């Protein structure tokens, strides 16, 4: 009767412990990496918002863990602000968070509703706002159909010119229902229609031709200036 010979295999204990050591080392490396906090927080693109307010809103003011923080989640939280149009968080080398903000642009203060109105049509109540927006006041009611076009055209006025407008009054007449009167901070008045609103951006050029006179600039029907000393 033949005897069956069974070969005994030697367990390579050294290789086993080496593999275990490598796995344990890698696990610790991964664990410590994901625990690394943000080293620097940078906010860009803000004019009205305070940097700390942005960081607080995004939930990153306490320097959270770099790898465990969702850039998309932080951006969405910041975009809940009525002043923010778009936010983007970039993770950069050196464990840096760079938050790029695109703010909404305030256009005017509506005396009828007591709201600040932004370029996207959004509104912010006077009671909710603790910031000093340098924008003109809309003194009276504007019909809804004209109001949306008014916001659209106010968005075309450049910042330098916008800062020179004190008050705005809706003044339709028998010939034009889109007519507005702008009271400028320098004492001049300007008549405009919605179709010609962008012409106010040339106001500084017109001033140079007035030779220091004050009066009414008619841009609603032709381009002429009536001196009123």
Buried (B, 14 or more C-beta within 10 A) or exposed (E): EEEEEEEEEEEEEEEEEEEEEEEEEEEEEEEEEEEEEBEEBEBEBBEBBEBEBBBBBBEBBEBBEBEEBEBEEBBEBBBEBEBBBEBBBEEEEEBBBBBBBBBBBBBBBBBEEEBBBBBEEBBBEEEEBEEEBEBBBBBEEBEEEBBEBBBBBBBEBEEEBBEBBEBBBBBBEEEBEBBBBBBBEEEBBBBBBBEBBEBBBEBEEBBEEBEEEBBBBBBBEEEEBEEEE
